[in-house]
């Protein structure tokens, strides 16, 4: 006989999954959070995911993860479409830079998945299963939104000028200081055998940031760094928990 989940537990699971999704907004840097929330309120992918999360027949942990996975697939499709729009609109020099950016993003995403798997392998409980699903979704969503914004300006003559080095931008330098601080904290808490996955993921992220900097403005750069700070901080507070 299949064991039925207690109705109170089902409701709690749904509420927790929605809270996980909302938490991703709260930990973002302020400017990014406003842009994220504005799109989140209207985007059909987010609306569909929230509806799915609230369904009674999707209230189990597996059901909630399925809702997030379905949203992730939709955001990947949106990402691919926006990327093709960027390539279509961008002039040749910028098109090559966008191709380099996307290549580095893909490499980082793959390295990041392995690192996060190592982190969540140190945890126990359905709560962390939902955390893991959410953290796999967010980078794809963020990239899709970033590419959508880029597609809106490429080919219009309104593309941003080339950025100065991060060391010449006080906000960027301060953000990188915070990132390094949380990175060291996470590295210290990771199991020794898993630390190489963190090193590889962070190097891949730096390569992605470096490849993307030539085609974005200072606000987008801060958003990318801020999202990374939020992720590393969250993982540093998660590793080893049961």
C-alpha positions as CSV (number, residue, x, y, z in Angstrom):
1,X,0.0,0.0,0.0
2,X,1.3,3.5,-0.9
3,X,1.8,5.6,2.2
4,X,-0.1,8.9,2.0
5,X,1.6,12.1,3.0
6,X,0.0,14.0,5.9
7,X,-1.9,17.0,4.5
8,X,0.0,19.4,6.8
9,X,3.3,18.0,5.6
10,X,2.2,18.4,1.9
11,X,1.2,22.1,2.6
12,X,4.5,22.7,4.4
13,X,6.4,21.2,1.5
14,X,4.7,23.5,-1.0
15,X,5.2,26.5,1.2
16,X,8.9,25.6,1.6
17,X,9.4,25.3,-2.2
18,X,7.9,28.7,-2.8
19,X,10.0,30.1,0.0
20,X,13.1,28.6,-1.6
21,X,12.2,30.4,-4.9
22,X,11.6,33.7,-3.1
23,X,14.8,33.4,-1.1
24,X,16.7,33.5,-4.4
25,X,15.3,37.0,-4.9
26,X,16.1,38.2,-1.3
27,X,19.8,37.3,-1.5
28,X,20.5,39.1,-4.7
29,X,22.1,42.5,-4.9
30,X,19.6,45.3,-4.7
31,X,19.7,46.5,-8.4
32,X,19.5,43.0,-9.7
33,X,16.6,42.1,-7.3
34,X,14.4,44.9,-8.7
35,X,15.0,43.8,-12.3
36,X,14.5,40.1,-11.3
37,X,11.3,40.8,-9.4
38,X,9.9,42.9,-12.3
39,X,10.3,40.1,-14.8
40,X,9.4,37.4,-12.2
41,X,6.0,39.0,-11.7
42,X,5.0,38.7,-15.4
43,X,7.1,35.9,-17.0
44,X,4.9,32.9,-17.9
45,X,7.7,30.5,-16.9
46,X,7.7,31.7,-13.4
47,X,3.9,31.9,-13.2
48,X,3.7,28.3,-14.4
49,X,6.2,27.1,-11.9
50,X,4.5,28.8,-9.0
51,X,1.2,27.2,-10.1
52,X,2.9,23.8,-10.3
53,X,4.4,24.2,-6.9
54,X,1.0,25.0,-5.4
55,X,-0.7,21.9,-6.9
56,X,-1.8,19.3,-4.4
57,X,-0.7,16.4,-6.7
58,X,2.8,17.9,-6.9
59,X,3.3,18.5,-3.1
60,X,5.8,15.7,-2.6
61,X,9.5,16.5,-2.7
62,X,9.8,14.7,-6.0
63,X,6.8,16.7,-7.4
64,X,8.3,20.0,-6.3
65,X,11.6,19.1,-7.9
66,X,9.8,18.2,-11.1
67,X,8.1,21.6,-11.1
68,X,11.5,23.3,-10.8
69,X,13.0,21.0,-13.4
70,X,10.2,21.8,-15.9
71,X,10.8,25.5,-15.3
72,X,14.6,25.0,-15.8
73,X,13.9,23.3,-19.2
74,X,11.7,26.2,-20.2
75,X,14.3,28.7,-19.1
76,X,17.0,26.8,-21.1
77,X,14.8,27.1,-24.2
78,X,14.3,30.9,-23.5
79,X,18.1,31.2,-23.1
80,X,18.8,29.5,-26.4
81,X,16.3,31.7,-28.2
82,X,17.7,34.9,-26.6
83,X,21.2,33.9,-27.5
84,X,20.4,33.3,-31.1
85,X,18.7,36.8,-31.2
86,X,21.9,38.3,-29.8
87,X,24.0,36.6,-32.4
88,X,21.7,37.7,-35.2
89,X,21.7,41.4,-34.1
90,X,25.3,41.8,-33.0
91,X,27.9,43.1,-35.3
92,X,30.8,40.8,-36.1
93,X,33.3,41.9,-33.4
94,X,30.7,41.7,-30.7
95,X,29.2,38.5,-32.0
96,X,32.6,36.8,-31.5
97,X,32.7,38.1,-28.0
98,X,29.2,36.8,-27.2
99,X,30.2,33.4,-28.6
100,X,33.2,33.4,-26.2
101,X,31.0,34.4,-23.3
102,X,28.4,31.7,-24.0
103,X,31.2,29.1,-24.4
104,X,32.6,30.1,-21.0
105,X,29.2,30.2,-19.4
106,X,28.5,26.6,-20.5
107,X,31.8,25.4,-19.2
108,X,31.1,27.2,-15.9
109,X,27.6,25.7,-15.6
110,X,29.0,22.2,-16.0
111,X,31.7,22.7,-13.5
112,X,29.3,24.4,-11.1
113,X,26.9,21.4,-11.3
114,X,29.7,19.1,-10.1
115,X,30.7,21.4,-7.3
116,X,27.1,21.8,-6.0
117,X,26.6,18.1,-6.2
118,X,29.6,17.7,-3.9
119,X,28.2,20.3,-1.5
120,X,24.7,18.7,-1.3
121,X,26.2,15.3,-0.9
122,X,27.2,16.5,2.6
123,X,23.6,17.3,3.6
124,X,20.6,15.2,4.5
125,X,16.9,15.9,4.3
126,X,14.3,16.9,1.7
127,X,14.9,20.6,2.4
128,X,18.3,20.3,0.7
129,X,16.9,18.4,-2.2
130,X,14.7,21.5,-2.9
131,X,17.6,23.8,-2.3
132,X,19.7,21.9,-4.9
133,X,16.9,22.0,-7.5
134,X,16.5,25.7,-7.0
135,X,20.3,26.4,-7.3
136,X,20.4,24.4,-10.6
137,X,17.6,26.5,-11.9
138,X,18.8,30.0,-11.0
139,X,22.0,30.3,-13.2
140,X,20.0,29.3,-16.3
141,X,17.3,31.8,-15.5
142,X,19.8,34.5,-14.8
143,X,21.6,33.9,-18.1
144,X,18.4,33.8,-20.0
145,X,17.3,37.2,-18.6
146,X,20.7,38.7,-19.2
147,X,20.7,37.5,-22.8
148,X,17.2,38.9,-23.3
149,X,18.4,42.3,-22.1
150,X,21.4,42.1,-24.4
151,X,19.2,41.1,-27.4
152,X,17.1,44.3,-26.8
153,X,20.1,46.6,-27.4
154,X,22.4,44.7,-29.8
155,X,22.4,46.2,-33.2
156,X,20.8,49.5,-32.0
157,X,24.0,51.4,-31.6
158,X,23.2,51.7,-27.9
159,X,25.6,48.9,-26.7
160,X,27.7,49.7,-23.6
161,X,31.3,51.0,-23.9
162,X,34.1,48.7,-23.0
163,X,34.4,48.4,-19.2
164,X,37.4,49.4,-17.2
165,X,39.2,46.9,-15.0
166,X,37.4,45.8,-11.9
167,X,40.2,47.3,-9.8
168,X,39.3,50.7,-11.2
169,X,35.6,50.3,-10.1
170,X,35.1,50.7,-6.3
171,X,31.8,48.7,-6.3
172,X,33.3,45.9,-8.4
173,X,36.4,45.7,-6.2
174,X,34.4,45.6,-3.0
175,X,32.1,42.9,-4.4
176,X,35.1,40.8,-5.4
177,X,36.5,41.2,-1.8
178,X,33.2,39.9,-0.4
179,X,33.2,37.0,-2.9
180,X,36.7,36.0,-2.0
181,X,35.8,36.1,1.7
182,X,32.8,33.7,1.2
183,X,34.8,31.5,-1.1
184,X,37.5,31.0,1.5
185,X,34.8,30.1,4.1
186,X,33.2,27.6,1.7
187,X,36.6,26.1,0.8
188,X,37.4,25.6,4.5
189,X,34.1,23.8,5.2
190,X,34.2,21.6,2.1
191,X,35.4,18.0,2.6
192,X,39.1,17.9,1.5
193,X,38.3,15.4,-1.3
194,X,35.7,17.8,-2.8
195,X,37.7,21.0,-2.7
196,X,39.1,20.5,-6.2
197,X,35.6,20.7,-7.6
198,X,35.2,24.1,-5.9
199,X,38.5,25.3,-7.3
200,X,37.5,24.2,-10.8
201,X,34.1,25.8,-10.6
202,X,35.4,29.1,-9.4
203,X,38.1,29.2,-12.1
204,X,35.4,28.5,-14.7
205,X,33.3,31.3,-13.3
206,X,36.2,33.8,-13.4
207,X,36.8,32.8,-17.0
208,X,33.1,33.3,-17.8
209,X,33.1,36.8,-16.1
210,X,36.3,37.8,-18.0
211,X,34.8,36.6,-21.3
212,X,31.5,38.4,-20.7
213,X,32.9,41.8,-19.4
214,X,33.7,43.1,-22.9
215,X,30.0,43.0,-23.9
216,X,28.2,44.2,-20.8
217,X,28.0,47.4,-18.7
218,X,29.1,47.9,-15.1
219,X,25.6,47.2,-13.7
220,X,25.5,43.8,-15.4
221,X,29.0,43.0,-14.2
222,X,28.0,43.8,-10.6
223,X,24.8,41.7,-11.0
224,X,26.9,38.7,-12.2
225,X,29.3,39.1,-9.2
226,X,26.5,39.7,-6.8
227,X,24.7,36.5,-7.9
228,X,28.0,34.6,-7.4
229,X,28.4,36.0,-3.9
230,X,24.9,34.9,-3.0
231,X,25.5,31.4,-4.3
232,X,28.8,30.9,-2.6
233,X,27.5,32.4,0.7
234,X,24.4,30.1,0.6
235,X,26.6,27.1,-0.1
236,X,29.0,28.0,2.7
237,X,26.0,27.9,5.0
238,X,24.7,24.7,3.6
239,X,27.7,22.4,3.4
240,X,27.7,19.7,6.1
241,X,24.2,20.4,7.3
242,X,21.8,17.6,8.3
